[in-house]
Amino acid sequence: MDKKLIVACIGMQFGMSHVEGAMSCGAEIAAICDSNPENLRAAGERYGIPEEKRFTDYMDIVRDPRIEVVTVAVPDQQHCRLSCDLLRAGKHVLCEKPLALTREDLREIIRAADESGRKFMVGQICRFTPAFEKAKALIDDGTLGELYFVESEYAHDYMYLVDTWRSDPLRHGVIGGGCHAVDLLRWLAGDPQEVFAYGMHKLLPQVAYDDATIAVMKFDDNLAGKVFVSTGCKRNYTMRTVIYGTKGTLICDNTSPTMTLFTVGENGMATEPQTLEVQVNNHNAAKEFEVFADAIMHDKPVITDAREGAKTVEVCLSIVESSKTGKVVRPDYSF
């Protein structure tokens, strides 16, 4: 890093990875913040951050002119308010996914980012997962040929989380967690033009939203996709992803050290599967912050900026709408 960025991190229950990411890039941690004093104490002691740099009110960070960059890892319902306050105070902001839960909040954040002239990044962490980075590279170099079907899943048992902010009806499982799988497919295959979805509700009676949803997507006339989201499934957390192309098929996920690649032999049939080894790094906050810092330092575009984050949430909102109405929905990307 050319110079040391002055960073604050908000949200210590889920944001400690941001502290570690910033520290790994040589940034100075000027402040950490959490409304829960116990979370704040634990993070401060873990990273050697003195008490005078620990705050329970994020406005102390907003008002500090020395702080240049702020990471936001608070409940999704608070993303809009904090992000906008920080942007309007002239801070660069890295906000956790999903960007927001409503179209109104998405537009407000985009407007604040545009007017501030600051860098804004949405933490779509799957784009920095080694297996998915490798998948993207194999697509881009033509190894898989032309894609015709892509699928991903977000399988995560929320049973131990149902009495938290995740139970908010606005935070449908597709938006709050399934946005990972949706964003991944958008990155690999482009923007879906149509979605159709079914929702099921059998495993988490404590929440108002469906705990399992399957969505079919049409990207273009020769490329389709599927996303499965289950927040009540009884299995280990995974984002198993399969990418089908005219020259090969790739099977991968975010928690395994290997990927499976099939290619086409001279007879037109699939060759014996190849096992590709990859690093397991399911939450690569160091790479994420490195990319954000590079954009700030060298005035580069942010790949997952506010509009990109909004597009992912727009697809999620369209999936939820389709599952409720039983109709095909065309996402509106005009942010």
N, C-alpha and C positions, 0 to 999 in steps of 0.2 A: 504494500500500500504506500502510495507516494507521501501521504501525510496522515497523521493520526486523526481519525474522525472522533468527534465527541458525541457519545451515544447514551441514550436513556432507554430503559426497557420497562414496559408497563405490563403487568399481569404475571405474577410469579408462580401461579399454579401450573400454567401451560407454557409460560414464556421463558423458562430457564434455558431452553435450548437456544433462544435468541441471545441470551447473555453469553452462552458458550460460543455461539457463532460469531458474535462481534469480537469477543476476546481472541478467538483463533485468528482473526484478521488484524490483530494489533490495535483495535479501537480502544479508546479510553471509555470506561463505563462511568459516566458522570452521575448517574442516578438510576435507582430501581424503584418501582412503585407497585403497590398492591393495597387494596382496601382492607385486606385481611392482615393484621399485624403479625400473625404467626407465619403466614406464607412469606412475608417480608423478612422476618427474622431468619427463617431457615435459609432463604436464598442469600441473604447478606452474609451469614456465617459460612455458607458453602463456598462462596466466591470471594470472600475476604473484602466485602464492600462495607465500609464503616457506617455507623448509624446516621451520621450527618448527610449521607447520600441516599438514605432510605426515606421514601415518602408514601403516605397513604392517600394523598390527594393528587391526582394527575395534573391539576392546574398548576402545581408548583413546577412541573416540567414545562408546561405551556408557557409560563412566565419567565423561564430562565433563558436569557438570550445567548448564553454560551453553548447550549445544547443544540446540535445541528441535526441529528438523526434520532428518530424514536421508533422502536418496535412496539407493536400493539398486539397483545395476546390476552384479551379479555373476552367475556361471553359475547357471542355473535350479536346479540341485541344492542350492544354498546359500541359496535364498530363505527357506526356513522357519526355519532356525537364526538367521540374521541378523535377520530381521524380528521374530521372537519376542523375541530378546535386547533389541532396541531398544525394542520396545513395552513390555516389562516394566521398562525403565529410564525410562519416561515420555516417550519421544520420539514425535512424529508421524512417520509413515513413508510414503514414496512408493516402492513396489517395482515393478520392471520386470515385464512379463508374461513367461511365464505365471506366475500366482501361485505354483504349485507343480506337482510332477509326479505326486503320489499323493494319493488321497483322505484318507489319514491326515494328510499334511502340510497339506492344505487346512483340515481341521478344527482342527488345532493353531493355525494362524495366526488363524482366525476366533475361537477361544477366547481367544487372547492379545489380539487387538484388542478384543474385548468387555470383557475384564477390565481392560484398561489405561485405557479411557475416552479414548484418544487417537484422532486422525484417522488413518485408514489408506486409502491409495489404490493401486490397481493401475494400472500404466501402459499401459492399452489405448489406445495412441496414435492408432489409426485414428479414434477419436471426435473427434479434434482436427484431422484432415486436412481442409483446406478443401473439397475436392470431396465428401467424405462428409458433412461438416456441411451442405453445400448439398443433398445428396440427402435427408438427414433432414428438412430444412426443407420440401422439395417434397412429401415424404410427409405431413408433419404439416399442411400447409396445404391438402391435398386435391387438389393439382395432378395427381397420378397416380391419383386415385380409390382404390378398394379394392385392396390388393395381392393377387395370386394366385400369383406365383412370384418368387423372388429367388435370385440366384446370385452367388458371389464365388469368387475363386481366390487362392491364395498360390503364385506361381511364382518360385522362387529357387534358383539353382544353388549347391549346397553343396560342389561338388567341391573347392574350395580350403579348405574348413573341416572336412573329414572326419577330420583327425587332432587335432581339438580336443575340448573337452567336449561339443560337439554330437553326437559319435558315441556317447554313452552310450545304451544300449538304452532306458533309462527316458525319454530325451528324444526320443520319436518325433517325426518331422517334423510330424505333425498337431498335437501338443501344443506343441512349441517354436516353430514358425513359423505353422502353420495356425490357431493360436488367434486370429491377427489376423482372418482371414476369418470364422471362427466367431463371434467377438465382434461383428464388424460386422453380420452378419446378425441376431444376437440383438438388437442395438440398433435395427435397422431394422424387424424383423418380429416380435420376441418370442422366447420360449423354445421350441425344438423339443420336441415331445412324443414323437417317435420318430425314430430314425436307422437307416439301413442303408448299409453301405459295402463297397466292394471295394478291395483293396490290390494294388499291383504293385511288383516289385523288379527293375529291369533296368539302372539307371544308376549306382548307388552300391554296388557289391559290398563296399566296405570297412565299411559299417554294417550292423547286424543288422536294422534296421527297414525297412519298405517305403519306397521313395523316391517313390512316387506313390500317392495315395489319392483316390477319388471317393466322396463321401457324399451321399445323398439324405435330406432332412429333411421331416417332416410337422409343421407348426406347428398347423394345425387342419384341419377338413374341406375348406376352400376356400383354403388357403395352403400351398404347398410350397416347398422350397428345395434348393439344391445347393451343395456346397463341393468345389473341386478343389484338392488340395495336391500340388505337385511340388517336391522338393528336389534334383532332379537334372536338371531341364529345361534344354535348350539354347536359352535366349532371355534377353532382358533381364528384370530383376526387375519384377514388376507385381502389382497386386491388382485386375485388371479385374473390374468389378462391374456387373451388369445387374439392373434393378428393373422388374418388369412389373406394371402396374395396370390397372384397368378404364377409366381415362381417359388413360393414357399410359405411355410406356416411357422409362427413363433409362439411358444407358450412360456409365460413368465409371470412373476409376481414380485411383490415388494419385500418379502421376508425370506426368500430362499437364495442360497448361494449359487444356484445353477438355473439356466434357461434351456429350453429344448427347441432346436431348430430343425425343421424338415425343408429340404430343397428338392428341386426337380432333377431327376437323372436323365440320361440320354434317351431312355425308353418312354419318357413322359411321366413315369411313376415317381412317387416320393422315394428319396434315398433313405438309408438308415438314419435315424435321428442323431444329430450332433448335440453334445452337451457343452454348453458354454458356461464358463465360470464367471461369476460377477461378485463384487463386494456387496455385502448386505449393509445398507444404511438407509433405514426406512424413514428417517427424519433428518435429512442432510442439511441442517441449519447452517453449517459452516459454508457450504457451497452457495446456498441461498444468499447469505449475507455478503459473501465475496462478490457475487454477481451484482447485488444492489450497490455495494460500495464502489465497484468499478463504474457503474452507471453514474453515480454521483461525482466521482473524482474526475471522470473523463467526459462528462456530459453526453452519455450514451442513452439511447432509448431503453426504457424498462420493458422487457418482453411481456411480463404479467402486470401491466399497468391497470389503472382503474377500469378502463373500457374492456380490457380482456377479462378481468375478474367479473365484471358485470355480465358479459356474454355467458360465462359459465353459470352464473346464478339464474340468468334468463332461461337457459335450457332446463335447469332444475325446476324453476317455477312452472314452466310449460309442462313438464312431466307430472307435477302434482296436479295441475289443472286438468290434464288429460285423464288422470286416474280418477278424478272426481266426476268429470262430465261424460266420460266414455267416448270422447271425440278426439280426432286428430288435431293437434295444435301446432301452429307454425310460430317458432320463436321470433320475437321482434328484437333485432340487434341494433336498432336505430337510437343508440345512446349519444 
